[in-house]
Amino acid sequence: MLIKVTKDGPYIILGNIPLEGAEIVPDAENFLLAWKETGKIPTKENYSLCRCGKTKNPPFCDGSHTSAGFDGRVTSNNKPFDIKANEYSGAALTLLDAEEFCARAHFCTRASGTWDLVELSHDEDNKNMAIREVADCPSGRLVLINKKTGREIEPPFEPSITLIEDTLTGTSGPLWVKGKIPIESSDGKIYELRNRVTLCRCGSSRNKPFCDGKHIDANFKAANK
């Protein structure tokens, strides 16, 4: 399995990586946020996904990057997450926060917010809510460590790609890459393997190939939405 970021072109997806859709929606109580799966999307063993945001056949590339003069240069550096992240220590949890990866998916703002929940993680309810919020964060900006064991707390994702739709802002969000799928930069370097990352599909990110939430500012909507 491999995701290749091509120069000023699409993502090339190799090795039968499943593709599916999901929406960010209010939960049944209209209080918290939740993920709503919208189904699997048929693909071939290898396929290409739009990176410029101009395709008329979303999410797949139709060559529009060429006529649009898409500038897809990679701007994110390849430093490890641990070096980029700030550390916040709570009673039972440590939070690592690398803000540059933020995809503005809203989950960290539920309840009193992840940072406060971590600080007050001596309380079991706060601890469990912090874990839930971080597990739902698609971008991997936030990572929790159990202070007792020293181990990361991560959801057990199988390798897959999810197309995010944000019903709160009415925009089409990034590609949610799960399960430590290798991502190769356009210059041939492999990014750090991570359980959760989000890749830009609107073309506007200033942290390419990763999402930085600019799809909201750009009011990006996939052409079929």
N, C-alpha and C positions, 0 to 999 in steps of 0.2 A: 504494500500500500504506500502511496506517495501522492502529495499535492505539490505540483510544480507551479511556481509563480513565473509566468513568462514576461519578457520585456515588453512593456506597453500593451500587453495582451491579456488573455484570460488565465484562469486557473485550470491546469490540466490535472484531472483526477484519474489516478491509475490504481488498478487492483480491486475492482468491484466494491468500492466504498459505498455503503447504503446512503441514500439521500431521502430526506423527509422534511415535512413542514411542521411548524409549531407557532402558536400565537401567545403573546403576553396578554393575559386577561385578568380582571378582578375575580377573586374566588367566590364561592357560593354565598358567603356572608357580605360580599362587597366591601371587605375590610383589608384583606391582604391581596397579594398578587399571586398568580399561579401560571403554570405552563399548560396550554391546551394543545395536544397533538392533533394535527390535521391530516395525517396520512403519509404513506410512503410515496415517493415519486419514482416512476420507472426510469431506469438508466441502462446504458450498456456497461460492459466491463470497464471501459475507459470513456471518459466524457469531459467536456470543457464547460466551465461555469463563468458567466460574465463577471468582469472585474471593473468595467468602466461605467456601468449603470445605464447604458444606452441600448442594450439589446431589445429587440421587439419579440424575442422568444424566450423570456425569462423562465427559469434562471440560467438558461444555456446561452453560450456565446453564439452570435450570428455574424460576427465580423465587424460589428458597428464601431469597435475601437479604432479601426483604421480610418474610416470616414470622419470620425469625431476628433481625430488627432489626439487620442488619449495619452496623457503623460502619466504613466504608471510607475515611475521610478520609485524604488524602494527607499524609504526614509527611516525606517526603524532599524536601530542597531541590533547586534546579535549578542548583547550582554546577557548573562543569566538573570532570571527573575529575581533571585535572592539579592543580587547587587542593586537592582532597580528599586526594590521594594523598601518602604518604610515599615518599621516594626512598632506595633502597639501591644502592650502587655496587659492582660487582665488576670483575674483570679485563677481561672481554670484554662483559659485559652490565650494563645498569642495570635495576633492578626498581622499578616504581611500584606501590604497594600502598594501595588505598583500602578499609580494613577494613570500613567500614559496608555494603559490598555483599556480604560473605561469605555464601555459601549453604551452607557446610559440606558441600561435595561431596567432600572428602578428598584430592583429587589432589595438592595441594601438600605433603602429608606423605609421599609416596613417597620412596624412597631416603633421603637425609639431610635432605630438606626443601628447598623452593625457595630459601629465603634463603641457606642454606649453599652450595647448588649455584651460585648467582649469585656469591657471594663467591669461590668456587674455580673460576670459569668460564674461567680460563686453561687448564684441562684440558678437552680436547675432549669427553670423555664426560660430564663434569659440565655443560658448556655445553649439550650436546644433550638431556640429561635435564631441565634447567631449562626449555628451550624446549618439550619435550613436556608437562611438567607444566602450564605456564601455558596452552598451547594447549588442554588438556583442561579447564581451569577454566571452567565455564559462566557464572559470574556477572560476569566481567570485573573482579573485584576486583584481579587481578594483570595487569600489562602489562609486557612486556619490550621494551627498546630495545637495538639493536645499537650498541655504542659506536663501532665503526669507521665505520658509515654514518650514525648518528643517527636511523635509522628504526625504527618499531615492528615487532615480529615478530608477525604475526597470521595465523591460519589463514584460507584463502580461502573463507569461508562464503557460500553463496547465501541470500537471505532465506527464513527458515522459522521455525517454532515447534516445539520438542520438549518433550513431557511427560516429566519425569524421574521415574524410580522408583529408589529407593536400596535395593538388596538388602542392604547392610551393616547398615543401621539398621531395615529393614523398613518404611520410610515412603515416602509419595508426596511427591516434591520439587516444585520450582517449574516454571514455564514458562520454558524456555530460548529466548530470542529471539536469532536470529542474523542477521547480514548487514545491519546498519544500518537496520532497519525503524523509521520514525518512531513514537514513542510520545507521545500527547497526554494530558496530565494532565486531571483533571476540571475544572480551572479554565481549560482551553483553551491551556495553555502546552505547547510541544514540548520534551521532554527532549533533552539532548545525544545526537546520533546516535553509536551505538557498535556495534562488531562483535559483542559478546557482552554480554548482560545477562540477569538472571533476575527474573521477576515472581512475586510471591507468589500462590499459589492455595489456601492453607490458611486465610487470613483473619487469621492471628496476627502477622504481621510488624509490627515497630515502625518500619519504614522503608518503608512503603507508597508507591508500588506495588511496590517492589523486595523481593526475598526477603532475609531476614536469618538464615535457618537455623532459625526457630522451628517449622517443621514437624516437626523432630526432637524438640524438647521437648514438643510437643503430640501426638506419636505419630500424626501425621496420615496417614490412609489414604483415598485416593479410594474412594467407596462401592462401586465395582465391583471392588475388589481384595480 
